[in-house]
Amino acid sequence: MKYARSLLTKHNRKIIANRLFYIALLIELILMIVEKSALVFSLESYVFRITFVLTFFAVLIMEHENKEWAVIVFVWVFTFMCYRLTGKNDLLRYATFVMAARNINLGKTMKTMFYISLTGFGIIALLSLTGILGTVSLYMDYGREAGEELRYVFGFGHPNALWGCMYALMLLWIWVYGSKAKWWHFVLLSLANFGLYIITATRTSMMIGFFTIALAVLVRYIPCLSNRKAPFVVTGVITPCLCVAFSVWAAIESYIPRYYVDTDYELFMLKFDELLNNRIHNLYRADDKHSGAFVTWKLFSDHESVEFFDMGWVRLFYWYGIIPTALISILVVIFIYLCYKRKDAWTLIVVLSLSIYTVIEATFVSAYIGRNLILPVLGVYLGAMFERKNNTNVDKE
């Protein structure tokens, strides 16, 4: 009887912790959708505190072994120290959110995230088309040295924001439905990707989209790839290693003159940066502080490092510091290793695509947890490391 009572207590703890997590997730998703729209909401910081408290108590309620408690306490102390040094509580909130996701039903959670996001983004587009909220298109200079251009936004405020939201939906769809998709699903996905390029003119993003779809097709129709070590090793090298290396190089070279070039290398940099819509030069020249340039990076960032720019990995280094970003990079490699142990090539596709996309765009480097669609998967996989039995909450049904 005493043993049964202890099991019931453990079961109840799990139920309560999961419900707290789901409430926090729902709030974060709604907040993310509101932020993507033309609505003005200035109380985000208070909502962030609410979701943090929910996930914090979810972690406390769970049962943990001593070694897991040691890791949890270390992570909390480290991320709290980052918060005190930088004034940004993002890493503390993200870490707690991931830890609170340990025991969730991953398949149902990801499917729910997909449909909530799809519904929210659809409402944003519908409100703009009906003239209720937001604009359908913008005619302005987008910094592409092509003068003013007409590009469509459908209520999302910027073409890149529109594409980023559709990209997130694509990744969620691939994770949830990719393993059972038909060939014509991938054709429709490719047509949608190209259609988004036509209305948003986001060239680099379009190429990343086609690259992601191509990977999904390979994994869908060559299932033995999930059992091979090579794809996971290659991904572990590309992301984050090459992505970080490229971002560091870009930050170092961002000072090179934009118009008056004297060497072949400077000419190459100029032409190459034009393909990236001057993202590299803007790291140095977007403001007087040269915010994104390598010379501004510190081991731990500070309260004054608050400027925004496009390149996501560089923003991680600038906003949080070299040491936190290095640890994040190691965490990504660990995540890829866990995907390999589970033969999970679908999560691998999402991690690889997100890492490459984050080189040029900082959409997923944000205070909004709802943007980061892969966090629940990370939470379940990391949590399973401390389980005596295999975690079975990863079924996609």
Backbone torsions as a table, in degrees:
resi	resn	phi	psi	omega
1	MET	NA	-44.5	179.0
2	LYS	-62.7	-39.7	178.9
3	TYR	-65.6	-41.5	178.7
4	ALA	-63.8	-39.2	180.0
5	ARG	-64.6	-38.5	179.2
6	SER	-67.2	-37.1	177.1
7	LEU	-65.7	-40.8	179.6
8	LEU	-63.0	-40.7	178.7
9	THR	-61.7	-43.8	178.0
10	LYS	-63.5	-40.0	178.9
11	HIS	-64.1	-43.2	179.7
12	ASN	-64.8	-38.7	176.8
13	ARG	-58.3	-44.2	-179.6
14	LYS	-62.8	-43.2	179.8
15	ILE	-62.1	-46.2	-178.6
16	ILE	-64.6	-44.5	-180.0
17	ALA	-61.6	-42.5	179.9
18	ASN	-65.6	-38.9	179.1
19	ARG	-65.7	-40.0	176.0
20	LEU	-61.2	-41.8	178.6
21	PHE	-63.2	-45.2	-177.3
22	TYR	-64.9	-36.4	175.9
23	ILE	-63.1	-45.3	178.9
24	ALA	-62.3	-42.5	179.3
25	LEU	-62.1	-45.5	179.6
26	LEU	-59.8	-44.8	179.1
27	ILE	-61.9	-44.7	-179.2
28	GLU	-63.8	-39.2	179.2
29	LEU	-66.6	-43.3	178.6
30	ILE	-63.7	-42.3	179.1
31	LEU	-62.9	-39.8	178.2
32	MET	-64.1	-41.6	179.7
33	ILE	-65.7	-43.6	178.0
34	VAL	-60.7	-42.2	-179.7
35	GLU	-64.0	-32.8	179.1
36	LYS	-73.7	-20.4	-178.4
37	SER	-87.0	-176.3	178.8
38	ALA	-85.8	1.2	177.2
39	LEU	-66.7	146.6	177.2
40	VAL	-106.6	118.5	179.7
41	PHE	-133.4	116.5	-171.3
42	SER	-105.5	10.6	-176.3
43	LEU	-109.2	26.6	-177.5
44	GLU	-56.4	-42.1	-174.9
45	SER	-60.2	-35.3	178.7
46	TYR	-71.1	-38.3	177.7
47	VAL	-66.8	-39.1	177.2
48	PHE	-58.5	-38.3	179.7
49	ARG	-65.8	-37.8	179.3
50	ILE	-64.1	-48.0	-179.0
51	THR	-66.7	-32.7	176.3
52	PHE	-64.5	-45.3	-179.9
53	VAL	-61.5	-40.9	179.5
54	LEU	-61.3	-47.9	-179.1
55	THR	-72.1	-32.5	177.8
56	PHE	-61.7	-46.6	179.0
57	PHE	-69.5	-31.0	175.9
58	ALA	-60.7	-42.6	179.0
59	VAL	-67.0	-41.1	-179.7
60	LEU	-64.5	-36.4	-176.8
61	ILE	-71.4	-33.1	-179.2
62	MET	-60.8	155.0	172.0
63	GLU	-88.6	132.7	-179.5
64	HIS	-132.5	145.8	170.7
65	GLU	-75.7	164.9	-175.9
66	ASN	-58.8	-41.5	-179.2
67	LYS	-66.1	-32.1	177.5
68	GLU	-71.7	-40.4	176.2
69	TRP	-60.4	-37.7	179.2
70	ALA	-61.6	-43.7	178.6
71	VAL	-65.9	-43.8	-179.2
72	ILE	-60.0	-47.8	-179.2
73	VAL	-62.9	-42.9	178.6
74	PHE	-60.0	-45.4	-179.4
75	VAL	-63.7	-43.0	178.9
76	TRP	-63.6	-43.6	179.8
77	VAL	-63.6	-44.8	-178.3
78	PHE	-65.3	-47.5	-177.8
79	THR	-70.5	-30.3	174.7
80	PHE	-67.6	-39.5	176.3
81	MET	-61.3	-42.1	177.0
82	CYS	-60.5	-39.8	178.5
83	TYR	-62.5	-43.8	-179.5
84	ARG	-67.2	-34.8	-178.5
85	LEU	-76.7	-37.2	-172.5
86	THR	-103.9	-18.7	-175.2
87	GLY	79.5	2.8	179.7
88	LYS	-111.0	124.2	-178.9
89	ASN	-94.4	13.3	-174.2
90	ASP	-58.4	-48.5	-176.2
91	LEU	-63.7	-38.3	177.3
92	LEU	-63.9	-44.7	-179.7
93	ARG	-67.3	-44.1	-179.9
94	TYR	-61.6	-47.1	-177.7
95	ALA	-61.4	-43.3	-179.4
96	THR	-67.1	-39.0	177.4
97	PHE	-60.9	-44.7	179.6
98	VAL	-63.5	-43.8	-179.9
99	MET	-64.9	-32.6	-179.9
100	ALA	-73.1	-15.3	-178.5
101	ALA	-86.2	6.1	-169.2
102	ARG	-55.9	-42.6	-170.1
103	ASN	-109.6	15.8	-177.1
104	ILE	-75.2	161.6	170.1
105	ASN	-81.6	105.2	-169.3
106	LEU	-67.4	-43.1	-178.8
107	GLY	-59.4	-48.1	-179.9
108	LYS	-67.2	-35.4	-179.8
109	THR	-65.3	-47.3	-179.3
110	MET	-66.2	-37.8	177.7
111	LYS	-65.0	-40.8	177.5
112	THR	-63.7	-42.5	177.4
113	MET	-59.7	-41.1	-180.0
114	PHE	-61.6	-48.6	-174.5
115	TYR	-74.4	-33.2	174.7
116	ILE	-65.6	-45.2	179.0
117	SER	-63.9	-44.3	179.1
118	LEU	-59.5	-45.1	179.4
119	THR	-64.4	-46.3	-179.1
120	GLY	-62.7	-45.6	179.7
121	PHE	-66.7	-35.7	176.9
122	GLY	-63.4	-39.9	178.2
123	ILE	-64.6	-41.3	177.9
124	ILE	-58.6	-47.4	-179.4
125	ALA	-64.6	-42.2	-179.2
126	LEU	-64.0	-41.5	179.3
127	LEU	-63.8	-35.7	178.5
128	SER	-72.2	-39.9	-179.5
129	LEU	-66.4	-30.6	179.0
130	THR	-89.2	-0.9	177.5
131	GLY	77.8	11.6	-178.2
132	ILE	-80.3	-43.8	-176.1
133	LEU	-152.3	127.0	177.1
134	GLY	86.7	161.1	-179.0
135	THR	-101.7	152.8	179.5
136	VAL	-81.4	-39.2	-177.0
137	SER	-145.2	162.4	177.8
138	LEU	-131.4	137.1	175.7
139	TYR	-114.8	104.3	-174.0
140	MET	-160.7	176.5	176.9
141	ASP	-88.7	119.0	-177.0
142	TYR	-98.5	14.3	176.8
143	GLY	76.3	24.0	-178.0
144	ARG	-103.7	12.4	-179.6
145	GLU	58.7	27.6	177.5
146	ALA	-116.9	10.9	-178.4
147	GLY	75.2	-157.2	-178.7
148	GLU	-77.8	139.6	-177.8
149	GLU	-133.3	150.3	173.4
150	LEU	-95.1	117.3	178.8
151	ARG	-135.9	148.9	-173.4
152	TYR	-95.1	143.4	-178.0
153	VAL	-126.8	-23.4	177.4
154	PHE	48.8	46.1	174.4
155	GLY	88.7	-3.4	-176.2
156	PHE	-93.0	-1.9	172.0
157	GLY	88.8	-28.6	-179.3
158	HIS	-156.0	144.9	179.5
159	PRO	-57.2	-39.2	179.7
160	ASN	-66.0	-34.2	177.3
161	ALA	-67.3	-40.4	176.4
162	LEU	-60.6	-49.5	-178.7
163	TRP	-64.6	-39.0	-179.9
164	GLY	-60.3	-38.9	178.8
165	CYS	-68.8	-42.8	178.0
166	MET	-66.1	-34.1	177.2
167	TYR	-64.3	-42.5	177.7
168	ALA	-61.9	-41.8	177.0
169	LEU	-62.6	-40.1	179.2
170	MET	-61.7	-44.6	-179.8
171	LEU	-65.0	-41.7	177.9
172	LEU	-63.2	-42.7	179.4
173	TRP	-62.4	-43.7	179.0
174	ILE	-61.1	-43.0	-179.5
175	TRP	-65.6	-43.0	-174.3
176	VAL	-78.4	-44.2	-169.6
177	TYR	-116.6	-5.8	-173.4
178	GLY	-57.8	-38.3	-175.0
179	SER	-68.2	-17.9	-180.0
180	LYS	-118.2	8.1	-175.9
181	ALA	-69.0	150.5	174.2
182	LYS	-91.9	165.4	-177.6
183	TRP	-60.0	-35.6	-177.1
184	TRP	-73.1	-21.3	173.4
185	HIS	-62.9	-42.9	179.9
186	PHE	-69.6	-32.5	175.2
187	VAL	-63.6	-46.6	178.8
188	LEU	-62.2	-39.6	179.1
189	LEU	-64.0	-39.2	178.4
190	SER	-66.7	-41.3	178.1
191	LEU	-64.2	-40.1	178.0
192	ALA	-64.0	-40.9	178.9
193	ASN	-62.0	-43.7	179.1
194	PHE	-69.1	-38.3	177.5
195	GLY	-61.3	-38.9	176.4
196	LEU	-63.6	-36.8	176.7
197	TYR	-62.8	-39.9	-179.3
198	ILE	-61.0	-41.0	-174.6
199	ILE	-91.7	-18.1	-178.9
200	THR	-113.0	-18.4	-179.8
201	ALA	59.3	34.5	178.4
202	THR	-94.2	88.6	-171.3
203	ARG	-66.5	-52.1	-177.2
204	THR	-63.8	-40.5	178.6
205	SER	-63.4	-39.0	178.2
206	MET	-60.2	-42.9	-179.9
207	MET	-64.5	-38.3	176.6
208	ILE	-65.1	-37.9	177.4
209	GLY	-61.2	-47.5	178.8
210	PHE	-64.8	-37.5	177.0
211	PHE	-60.7	-43.5	-179.9
212	THR	-65.1	-44.1	179.0
213	ILE	-62.9	-40.7	179.2
214	ALA	-61.7	-41.9	177.0
215	LEU	-61.9	-41.3	179.9
216	ALA	-63.6	-40.2	178.2
217	VAL	-63.2	-43.7	179.4
218	LEU	-60.1	-46.6	-178.5
219	VAL	-68.3	-35.4	-179.4
220	ARG	-66.9	-41.9	-172.6
221	TYR	-104.2	-4.6	171.3
222	ILE	-127.8	71.2	-172.3
223	PRO	-61.1	-20.5	180.0
224	CYS	-65.4	-15.0	177.5
225	LEU	-60.0	-29.8	180.0
226	SER	-66.8	-22.3	-178.4
227	ASN	-97.4	-1.1	-179.8
228	ARG	-94.0	144.3	179.1
229	LYS	-77.9	-30.3	-172.1
230	ALA	-56.5	-48.4	-179.3
231	PRO	-57.9	-36.5	-178.6
232	PHE	-74.0	-37.8	177.2
233	VAL	-65.8	-45.4	179.7
234	VAL	-61.4	-43.8	178.6
235	THR	-63.8	-38.5	178.9
236	GLY	-63.9	-27.6	177.1
237	VAL	-80.9	-45.4	-177.9
238	ILE	-66.5	-42.1	-176.5
239	THR	-129.9	117.8	8.2
240	PRO	-98.2	1.0	-167.6
241	CYS	-56.7	-58.4	-178.5
242	LEU	-69.1	-35.6	178.7
243	CYS	-62.8	-44.0	178.8
244	VAL	-67.5	-43.1	-179.7
245	ALA	-60.2	-43.8	178.5
246	PHE	-62.6	-42.0	-178.5
247	SER	-65.7	-39.6	176.9
248	VAL	-63.9	-45.0	177.7
249	TRP	-59.0	-44.1	-179.9
250	ALA	-62.0	-41.7	180.0
251	ALA	-66.6	-35.4	178.8
252	ILE	-69.7	-42.2	-174.4
253	GLU	-89.1	3.3	-173.9
254	SER	-67.6	-15.4	-178.7
255	TYR	-80.3	-13.3	-175.5
256	ILE	-56.5	137.3	-176.9
257	PRO	-52.1	145.5	-176.9
258	ARG	-90.8	-32.3	-175.6
259	TYR	-116.5	-40.3	-176.2
260	TYR	-97.7	92.6	-176.8
261	VAL	-103.9	141.0	-176.7
262	ASP	-114.2	-20.5	-174.9
263	THR	-124.0	164.8	177.2
264	ASP	-63.3	-35.6	179.6
265	TYR	-64.9	-43.2	178.2
266	GLU	-64.5	-36.5	176.9
267	LEU	-65.4	-42.4	176.8
268	PHE	-59.7	-45.7	179.7
269	MET	-59.8	-41.3	-179.7
270	LEU	-62.1	-48.6	-178.5
271	LYS	-66.9	-42.0	-179.7
272	PHE	-64.1	-42.5	-178.5
273	ASP	-67.6	-29.2	176.3
274	GLU	-61.8	-34.0	177.6
275	LEU	-66.2	-26.0	179.5
276	LEU	-99.9	19.0	179.6
277	ASN	55.3	40.2	174.9
278	ASN	63.1	27.5	179.3
279	ARG	-63.8	-38.3	-177.6
280	ILE	-67.9	-49.0	179.4
281	HIS	-61.3	-35.8	-177.9
282	ASN	-67.4	-19.9	175.0
283	LEU	-60.0	-34.4	-178.3
284	TYR	-97.0	-34.8	-168.6
285	ARG	-106.4	0.4	-177.5
286	ALA	-69.7	-26.5	178.6
287	ASP	-151.9	170.6	-175.6
288	ASP	-69.2	-20.4	-179.9
289	LYS	-82.6	-7.9	-175.4
290	HIS	53.1	50.6	-165.3
291	SER	-52.1	-47.8	-174.1
292	GLY	-84.9	-8.1	-176.9
293	ALA	-66.3	153.7	-176.1
294	PHE	-58.4	-32.1	-176.8
295	VAL	-65.7	-15.5	-179.4
296	THR	-92.3	-8.0	-175.8
297	TRP	-74.4	146.5	178.4
298	LYS	-133.0	162.0	176.4
299	LEU	-57.3	-43.5	170.1
300	PHE	-130.3	136.0	-176.4
301	SER	-72.0	-172.2	-177.2
302	ASP	-139.8	-179.2	-176.9
303	HIS	-69.3	-20.1	-177.0
304	GLU	-87.4	-11.1	-177.0
305	SER	-88.3	82.8	-172.8
306	VAL	-125.6	-1.3	-175.7
307	GLU	-68.4	155.4	179.8
308	PHE	-107.4	145.6	169.9
309	PHE	-156.9	170.7	-166.8
310	ASP	-75.3	-40.0	-169.6
311	MET	-72.0	115.9	-168.8
312	GLY	-69.5	-45.8	179.0
313	TRP	-64.2	-36.4	176.6
314	VAL	-65.0	-39.1	178.6
315	ARG	-62.8	-37.1	176.3
316	LEU	-59.0	-47.4	178.8
317	PHE	-62.5	-40.9	-175.6
318	TYR	-74.2	-44.8	-176.0
319	TRP	-72.8	-39.1	-170.4
320	TYR	-114.5	-25.5	177.0
321	GLY	115.7	165.3	-176.9
322	ILE	-67.8	-44.7	-177.6
323	ILE	-65.5	-49.0	177.1
324	PRO	-59.1	-40.0	-178.9
325	THR	-69.6	-35.6	175.2
326	ALA	-61.8	-41.1	178.1
327	LEU	-67.3	-36.7	175.6
328	ILE	-62.5	-40.9	178.9
329	SER	-62.6	-42.3	177.3
330	ILE	-63.5	-39.3	178.6
331	LEU	-61.9	-38.2	177.9
332	VAL	-63.5	-41.9	178.0
333	VAL	-62.7	-42.4	176.6
334	ILE	-61.0	-42.3	178.3
335	PHE	-58.4	-44.3	179.1
336	ILE	-63.9	-38.8	177.2
337	TYR	-62.8	-41.2	178.2
338	LEU	-65.2	-36.1	174.8
339	CYS	-62.1	-40.1	178.5
340	TYR	-63.5	-43.8	-179.4
341	LYS	-61.8	-32.2	-179.9
342	ARG	-92.6	-1.1	-176.0
343	LYS	56.1	40.9	-175.3
344	ASP	-101.2	86.3	-179.3
345	ALA	-76.1	-20.9	-178.4
346	TRP	-71.8	-41.6	173.8
347	THR	-66.7	-35.7	178.0
348	LEU	-58.3	-41.9	178.7
349	ILE	-59.1	-45.7	-177.9
350	VAL	-64.3	-44.2	-179.6
351	VAL	-62.8	-45.5	-179.7
352	LEU	-62.8	-47.3	-178.3
353	SER	-63.6	-44.5	179.3
354	LEU	-62.3	-40.1	-178.9
355	SER	-63.7	-42.8	179.3
356	ILE	-68.9	-43.0	179.7
357	TYR	-61.9	-36.2	-177.8
358	THR	-70.9	-15.9	173.1
359	VAL	-60.8	-42.6	-173.8
360	ILE	-102.4	-22.0	-178.2
361	GLU	-130.0	144.3	-178.3
362	ALA	-105.7	24.8	-178.5
363	THR	-53.7	-40.3	-174.2
364	PHE	-96.2	4.0	171.6
365	VAL	-103.4	91.0	-166.9
366	SER	-155.7	162.1	174.0
367	ALA	-75.4	-12.2	-176.9
368	TYR	-88.0	104.4	-179.6
369	ILE	-61.1	-33.3	-178.6
370	GLY	-59.7	-20.1	177.6
371	ARG	-73.6	-27.4	-168.7
372	ASN	-92.3	87.1	-169.5
373	LEU	-67.8	-18.0	-174.2
374	ILE	-90.4	-6.9	-175.1
375	LEU	-60.1	-42.9	178.3
376	PRO	-59.9	-37.7	178.5
377	VAL	-63.9	-44.6	178.4
378	LEU	-59.3	-42.5	-179.4
379	GLY	-62.4	-44.3	-180.0
380	VAL	-66.6	-43.9	-177.3
381	TYR	-67.8	-41.7	177.4
382	LEU	-66.9	-40.2	179.5
383	GLY	-62.1	-35.1	-179.5
384	ALA	-65.6	-22.0	178.0
385	MET	-62.0	-26.9	-177.0
386	PHE	-99.9	1.4	-179.9
387	GLU	-86.6	141.8	176.3
388	ARG	-72.6	-31.0	176.8
389	LYS	-111.9	159.2	178.8
390	ASN	-60.4	135.3	175.2
391	ASN	-71.5	126.7	-175.9
392	THR	-106.2	16.7	-176.6
393	ASN	-89.4	23.9	-175.5
394	VAL	-109.0	9.6	178.6
395	ASP	-65.2	134.6	-177.3
396	LYS	-88.2	-0.1	180.0
397	GLU	-77.4	NA	NA
